[in-house]
Amino acid sequence: RRQLRSVRRAGLDLEAMATELNESYLAAEAGNRAKSQFMATMGHEVRTPLNAILGTAELLELQTLPQGMLAGVQTIRRSGNALLELINEILDYAKIEHGNVDVEMRPVGVRALAESTIEMVRDRASENGNLLELALPDNFTMPVILSDPTRLRQITLNLLSNAIKFTKDGVVTLRIAELVTSGPGCLRVEVSDTGIGIDNASIDKLFQPFSQVDSSISRKYGGTGLGLTICKQIVEAMDGRIGVESVRGKGSTFWFEIPVKPARIEESEDHGMHDAQA
Ligand code: ADP
């Protein structure tokens, strides 16, 4: 009887614990929903006036301005753009943190995507005195794969922007290191730089939210420490892997690998090569 009583007591304890857990789970869920809602509203509220500032600065830049004024207007536009990028990154992270990574499969022309992505950062690379290169495997044709072009571009742009940011007067290379479309196919993309590099002790933390190698980095280079976390979440949503090899003072190679399938010919025709070349 005594044993039965202690089993019953343990059962009651467990039940109380389950109720408590359930309540705190529900409270956390409600909190998360409130947080997402807050982030979405805040994003909208901040972006609207910011877009007005950016639009006005762009219009002003087209006018003939008094001496010294153009530089000021350009600073407004550059700072506004930096702020917009920051807000977009924080909002993206807030969405992704809840496991909401939308991946939309479409035919993607790998070469065209790589070429157009590299063009998007060319100006920034030369501002930092960097040579920007695209390296493709030998005999690389124009394979069209089934993947998410927006997400692929987002990851690649993030890695390229970091490589450019942390490299001065060096070389930044975007390499399609591997592209196999038969069997369990694989796309491996590498972004190498000859920049400041990262010491071994910091490498493990890089893909965690808000991590920067040290606080002087954020003061000197800006950024949120969210870019790589976002990349990792997206790559994992695509069933892939992401990593880095780096030597302090020499440079880094960030890479990601995702499983890929070739796009069926009819599909690329249906959507038109226009899509595939996006
Ligand atoms: P952010 O660039 O906004 O700080 P990331 O998550 O993209 O955030 O990067 C996190 C940190 O990883 C950076 O602050 C920097 O310390 C380090 N890092 C990322 N890419 C490089 C690179 N190519 N070379 C050196 N350090 C890098």
Residues whose N, C-alpha, C, O or C-beta is under 5 A from the ligand:
A	BS01	ADP	N162 A163 F166 G197 I198 L206 S211 Q212 V213 I217 G222 G223 T224 G225 L226 G227 L228 T229 S252
